[in-house]
């Protein structure tokens, strides 16, 4: 498998405060990574650096073999889809479900022109793939929280995407909606096995079973990076959360218990 993403000694400083410090990791095509950390750990900053919303203070970011700063960003960004619920809902909430998805197909933040027949078909096929075609003409802002996340997922999954970035997509969802969203994510992965997924979360129990790698961030530093079985230990997670914890596993899902 070819490498699709690399961070080499990436640091980010804002107002003399170090948000990320010497971050190193890489991903190959088709791998799935969960980035876990407490609030303020630097998770979203890392994703914004990956997508080109921010620029490293030092170090280098590379995607698809191209180093940021040495190649145009637009072609690289066009191969990445991102779900950032709060930010995207503010910009796009007045669109219909179909319009939300077709903006992802076209690669725009708004619908400024009539989509082509091929773009229309792809958007409708995506809606149909997870049972939302009947909602195509419904305003996005009138959907349930779970339906909104599924539409944002479809929007990020537009044509030609090789990396899918999920920035705490289930934070506002109840248990039923989280499970339903996970099934939709699995369905899209099944249709594109080479898709590389990156999930930002602060809850290890929300990490899908088939995510193979984990990166733990604490105060901007990488505490651990590797496969789940090597990273999710009592000692490492106790350091991450500054609590005495016990880690358990059942059917591929990890959970933690706070010890007295």
C-alpha positions in Angstrom: 0.0 0.0 0.0 1.2 3.5 -0.8 1.7 6.2 1.8 -1.1 8.9 1.7 -0.2 11.0 4.7 2.9 12.0 6.7 3.6 14.4 9.5 7.3 15.1 10.1 8.2 16.9 13.3 5.2 19.2 13.0 4.8 21.9 15.6 2.2 24.7 15.7 2.6 27.8 17.9 -0.1 30.5 18.4 0.4 33.6 20.5 3.6 32.1 22.0 1.6 29.0 23.1 2.6 25.6 21.7 -0.5 23.8 20.5 1.3 20.9 18.8 4.9 19.8 19.5 7.0 17.7 17.2 4.2 15.4 15.9 5.3 12.5 13.8 3.1 9.8 12.2 2.2 8.4 8.8 -0.7 6.5 7.2 -0.9 4.2 4.2 -3.8 3.9 1.8 -6.8 2.1 3.3 -5.7 2.5 6.9 -7.9 4.0 9.5 -6.7 6.2 12.4 -8.4 7.4 15.6 -6.9 10.5 17.1 -7.8 10.6 20.8 -7.2 13.3 23.4 -8.8 15.4 26.0 -10.3 18.8 25.2 -7.6 21.2 24.2 -5.1 18.5 23.3 -4.6 19.8 19.8 -6.8 17.3 17.9 -8.7 19.8 15.7 -5.5 21.9 15.1 -3.8 18.7 13.8 -6.7 18.1 11.4 -6.7 21.8 10.2 -3.0 21.4 9.4 -3.8 18.2 7.5 -6.5 19.9 5.4 -4.4 23.0 4.8 -6.6 25.4 6.8 -3.5 26.1 9.0 0.2 26.0 8.3 2.9 24.4 10.6 5.2 26.7 12.5 7.9 24.1 11.9 8.0 20.6 10.3 6.4 19.3 7.2 3.0 17.8 6.2 2.8 15.6 3.1 -0.2 14.0 1.4 -0.2 11.6 -1.6 3.6 12.1 -1.9 3.4 15.9 -2.2 4.8 18.2 0.4 2.6 21.1 1.5 4.2 24.4 0.3 5.8 22.8 -2.7 2.7 22.0 -4.7 -0.8 23.6 -5.2 -3.1 22.8 -2.3 -6.4 22.6 -4.2 -5.7 19.2 -6.0 -4.7 17.7 -2.7 -7.7 19.1 -0.8 -10.0 17.7 -3.6 -8.9 14.2 -2.6 -9.9 14.8 1.1 -13.4 14.9 2.6 -14.0 16.4 6.0 -16.9 16.3 8.4 -16.8 19.2 10.9 -20.4 19.5 12.2 -20.4 22.9 13.9 -18.5 24.7 11.2 -20.3 23.2 8.2 -23.8 23.4 9.6 -23.4 27.2 10.1 -22.3 27.6 6.4 -24.7 25.2 4.8 -27.8 24.7 6.9 -30.2 26.5 4.5 -29.6 23.9 1.8 -31.7 20.8 1.1 -30.3 17.3 1.6 -29.7 16.9 -2.1 -28.0 20.3 -2.3 -25.8 19.5 0.7 -24.6 16.3 -0.9 -24.2 17.7 -4.4 -21.9 20.5 -3.1 -19.6 17.8 -1.9 -19.7 16.2 -5.3 -18.9 19.5 -7.0 -16.4 20.6 -4.3 -17.9 23.9 -3.3 -19.2 25.4 0.0 -22.4 26.5 -1.7 -24.5 25.7 -4.7 -23.7 28.4 -7.3 -24.6 26.5 -10.5 -26.8 23.8 -11.8 -25.2 20.4 -11.3 -24.6 18.3 -14.3 -26.7 15.1 -14.9 -23.8 13.0 -13.8 -23.3 15.0 -10.6 -27.1 14.8 -9.9 -27.0 11.0 -10.3 -24.0 10.6 -8.0 -25.6 12.7 -5.3 -28.9 10.8 -5.5 -27.0 7.5 -5.5 -25.1 8.5 -2.4 -28.4 9.5 -0.6 -29.9 6.2 -1.7 -26.9 4.2 -0.4 -27.8 5.0 3.2 -31.6 5.3 2.9 -31.9 9.1 2.6 -33.2 9.5 -0.9 -36.7 10.2 0.3 -35.3 13.2 2.2 -33.6 14.7 -0.8 -35.8 17.8 -1.0 -36.1 18.3 2.7 -34.2 21.2 4.3 -31.1 20.1 6.1 -31.9 22.1 9.2 -35.2 20.2 9.7 -33.5 16.8 9.9 -32.8 14.9 13.1 -29.3 15.1 14.5 -28.5 11.6 13.3 -29.7 12.3 9.8 -27.7 15.6 9.7 -24.5 13.7 10.4 -25.3 11.1 7.7 -25.8 13.9 5.2 -22.5 15.5 6.2 -20.8 12.2 5.8 -22.2 11.8 2.3 -21.1 15.3 1.5 -17.5 14.6 2.6 -17.5 11.3 0.6 -17.9 13.0 -2.8 -16.2 11.7 -6.0 -12.5 11.1 -5.9 -12.0 11.2 -2.1 -9.1 9.2 -0.8 -9.0 10.5 2.8 -12.1 11.0 4.9 -11.7 13.1 8.1 -14.3 13.0 10.9 -14.0 15.6 13.5 -16.0 14.4 16.5 -19.0 13.6 14.3 -21.1 11.8 17.0 -20.4 14.2 19.9 -24.1 15.5 19.9 -25.7 12.2 19.0 -27.6 9.8 21.3 -26.6 6.1 21.4 -29.1 5.0 18.7 -27.9 7.7 16.3 -24.2 6.9 17.0 -24.8 3.3 16.1 -26.7 4.2 13.0 -23.9 6.6 11.9 -21.4 3.9 12.5 -23.3 1.6 10.2 -23.4 4.3 7.5 -19.6 4.8 7.8 -19.1 1.0 7.5 -21.3 1.0 4.3 -19.2 3.7 2.6 -16.0 2.0 3.6 -17.3 -1.3 2.1 -17.9 0.5 -1.2 -14.3 2.0 -1.2 -11.9 -0.4 0.7 -8.9 1.9 -0.2 -10.5 4.9 1.6 -8.2 6.2 4.5 -10.3 7.3 7.5 -9.3 9.6 10.3 -11.6 10.0 13.3 -11.2 12.7 16.0 -12.7 11.7 19.4 -12.2 11.9 23.1 -14.1 8.7 23.8 -12.4 5.4 23.0 -15.7 3.5 23.1 -16.7 5.4 20.0 -13.9 4.1 17.8 -15.2 1.6 15.3 -13.8 -1.9 15.6 -12.1 -1.9 12.2 -10.0 1.2 12.9 -6.5 -0.2 13.0 -4.4 2.6 14.4 -4.6 5.1 17.3 -2.7 8.3 18.0 -3.0 9.7 21.6 -2.5 13.4 22.0 -1.8 15.1 25.4 -1.2 18.8 25.6 0.0 18.9 22.0 2.4 15.9 22.3 2.1 12.4 20.9 1.7 10.2 23.9 1.5 7.0 21.8 0.9 5.9 18.2 0.3 2.4 16.9 -2.2 -0.4 16.8 -5.0 -0.3 19.3 -3.8 -3.4 21.2 -0.4 -1.7 21.9 -1.7 1.8 22.7 -4.8 1.0 24.8 -3.2 -0.1 28.0 -4.0 0.7 31.6 -0.8 2.7 32.0 -1.0 4.7 28.8 -4.6 5.7 29.1 -4.2 6.5 32.8 -1.4 9.0 31.7 -3.7 10.4 29.0 -6.6 11.2 31.3 -4.6 11.7 34.5 -6.8 9.1 36.2 -6.2 5.6 37.4 -8.0 3.5 34.8 -8.6 -0.1 33.7 -9.0 -0.9 30.0 -11.3 -3.6 28.8 -12.3 -5.0 25.4 -15.3 -6.8 24.1 -15.8 -7.8 20.5 -13.2 -5.4 19.3 -14.6 -2.4 21.2 -12.5 -0.8 24.0 -13.9 0.8 27.2 -12.4 2.2 30.3 -13.3 1.9 34.0 -12.2 4.5 36.6 -10.6 2.9 39.6 -11.0 4.3 43.0 
